[in-house]
Amino acid sequence: MKCFIFGFGQVCKLLAQELYKQKCEIIIVSRESQQYLGLSFKKISFFNDNNLDFSNSILISTIPPIQKNKDFIIENVPNTVLKKFKRIVYISSTSVYQSGYVDETTKPKPLTEMGINRLNIEKKWQKINKDLVIIRPSGIYSNTNNLLTRYLKSDHKIIVKEDHFTNRIHIDDLVGIILKIISIKKFIGIINASDSYFLDNFKLINQLSGKYFLPKPQKISYNKKIISKKLQSFYEVSKKVYSKRLNKELSYSLKYPKFDDFLDSLLRKNNNE
């Protein structure tokens, strides 16, 4: 089986590492001209050949929209070629959802431009290939890029909005979910990738700062002029994202189910070093 991974961000790099360990044949498609793990990159023009056989290949798209309602792959690869793939995995976003409690059975009614664009692109993919999996991840964090690392490097201001819920997924779990999907041949449709564990950012950092003698956080309202419009739009929608399929159908157990435990473990480790 071949895996064509489009894009070369943090998700692609970790996913390629894991697939490489499994001795899977990996092709990275990117405008980058470098090599990674000894793999040569393919350019998008590679797919102009209609005679290529993708019947035993999976396409994994990690590329965000390039502009309003535009998807880089759909715009540059013929539909006739995309239909040939055995399966397509498209990494979307929970921005397609409205406020409140949502899961995979919720009909999306996005309230932001980002969410509207994402949903329109999802619909385009659904028309192209019936063997499609759409993953809607919450905010992705990692050991080196998370609320705590950003806080310690910044001026200790935490953006707040009353009754706002932050949805998260560790990058290791997102990649783990992708790998599990690849291993299950008949798994298709929409799945949310979210830890479904909701915390108040300010209260969490304030608690940890007291426990580990860190600088106290300062509140800053999300609608202040210094906050970018893109970031403000994130706080305009307060939703709690759940997944009905993660455990029941995919049988996947999160490595990082609780964000506060994760941050606490990082601080304990730093104190012991």
Secondary structure, 3 states (H helix, E strand, C coil): CEEEEECCCHHHHHHHHHHHHCCCEEEEECCCCCEECCEEEECHHHHHCCCCCCCCEEEEECCCCCECCECHHHHHCCHHHHCCCCEEEEECCHHHCCCEEECCCCCCCCCCHHHHHHHHHHHHHHHHCCCEEEEEECEEECCCCCHHHHHHHCCCEEEECCCCCCCEEEHHHHHHHHHHHHHCCCCCEEEEECCCCCCCHHHHHHHHHHHCCCCCCEEEECCCCCCCHHHHHHHHCCEEECCCHHHHCCCCCCCCCCHHHHHHHHHHHHHHC
